[in-house]
């Protein structure tokens, strides 16, 4: 299922670029985006599928968790400089609090 999802998703991106429904990332050409899609197509993706909700209330409840406070909460930001952002997060693999430092562009 992972390969099918990955193939359909990347094919949709390519088709969107071809038809003009999608535009390339700023400072990237359509060909550079297609090259990136090709590179991503060779990597394994982790797809998590769950049983479909029978009603919209479940979906709204699920999305509300993210909309309410965003994916990263204010208290997770450790420091912000002119060049980098450092934040904490809980790793699902190690079950421990970990820290990450990214440039502004990479963070966004």
WOSUL-V723234 format. One record per residue. PSI is psi in radians with two decimals (none if undefined). Layout:
BEGIN
psi->[PSI & PSI]
END
This chain:
BEGIN
psi->[-0.63 & -0.76 & -0.68 & -0.83 & -0.84 & -0.80 & -0.79 & -0.73 & -0.87 & -0.61 & -0.65 & -0.68 & -0.83 & -0.78 & -0.72 & -0.67 & -0.71 & -0.72 & -0.23 & 0.05 & -0.46 & 2.61 & 2.64 & 2.74 & 2.53 & 2.37 & 0.23 & 2.44 & 2.87 & -0.70 & -0.65 & -0.66 & -0.72 & -0.71 & -0.71 & -0.74 & -0.72 & -0.72 & -0.77 & -0.49 & -0.33 & -0.13 & 2.67 & 2.41 & 2.58 & 2.02 & 2.20 & 2.01 & 2.43 & 2.86 & 2.43 & 2.49 & 2.49 & -0.25 & 2.80 & -0.40 & -0.70 & -0.72 & -0.78 & -0.70 & -0.77 & -0.84 & -0.54 & -0.57 & -0.63 & -0.64 & -0.68 & -0.81 & -0.01 & 2.98 & -0.58 & 2.19 & 2.73 & -0.70 & -0.22 & -0.33 & 2.12 & -0.88 & 2.69 & 2.13 & -3.06 & -0.33 & -0.43 & 2.80 & 2.35 & 2.31 & 2.84 & 2.72 & 2.81 & 2.09 & 2.29 & -0.43 & -0.88 & -0.26 & 0.42 & 2.80 & 2.25 & 2.92 & 2.60 & 2.48 & 2.14 & 2.68 & 2.82 & -0.80 & -0.72 & -0.66 & -0.79 & none]
END
